[in-house]
Amino acid sequence: LAAGSHADPRLGSAGLMLLFHAAVTIALVQSTFMSPTFKLNTLLLLVVGSGIFAADICSRVMRGAPLLPQLAPTGGVLTMLG
């Protein structure tokens, strides 16, 4: 988020994605209403999906090229599935 405020405003979307999903991850870890297997699968989808999305956005801004084609949409879909 600091890089989004100072270096390039486009990095703010990646930082916000990570910030919001970090809060959700903490809440899910503490929850007791899901089975452990379901909780683990949900956490993996959220963490991996938001990480892939943010990494691809940062790569597009800093290098001018994506890491892989269609990686940001894939990360978004994984996050939504989680």
N, C-alpha and C positions, 0 to 999 in steps of 0.2 A: 504494500500500500504506500510505503514511503517513496518507492521508485515511481509509482503512479502519480504521486503528488509533485515530485521534483523533476524526474527525468522525462517521462512520457505519460500523458494521461491515459493512454490505451492500456497501460499496465494495471490500472486501477481495477478493471473488470476481472483480471486474473487474481488480484489480491482479495477482492471482495468475495469471489467464489471460494477461495481457500478459507477466508475468515468465517463465513457463514456455515460452511460445512464442517469446520473444526468444532463449532459450537454444537452442531447436530451430532457429531461423532462423540463428543463428551457426554451429551445427554443419553445417547444410545448405550454407551458403555455402562452407565449407571442404571439403566432401566431394568426392570424385572418382569415385564409383561410378555417377553418373547422367549422362545426356546433358545438355548445357547447356539445351536447350529444356524437358526434363522438370523439371529443377531450377528453372528460372524459373517455370514454371507452378505447381509445388508451393509455392514461396516466395510467389508472389502470392496463392494461396488461403489460406495460413497467415496472412500479414500482414493481408490485407484482412478475412478472416473474424474473426480475434481482435480487430482494431481496431473492426469494426462491433459485435461482441458487447459489448466493453468500453464503447464510446460509448453504446450503448443502455442498458446497466445504469447507467452514471453519470447519464444523463438521467433515468431512472426514479427514482433516489434523490434527485437534486438538484432537479429540476423537478417531480417527481411525475407525469410523463407520458413515454411512450416517444417516441423520435424519429419512428418510423414503426411502423405495426402489424406485428407478427411480425418485427421486425428482429433481435432477439436470437437467436431460433431460426435465422434465415437465416445469421447470422454463425457460429453453432455448426456448422451443416451445412457451410458453406464450409471451416471449420477442419478438420472431420473428413474432408472430401474431400481436403484438402491432406495 
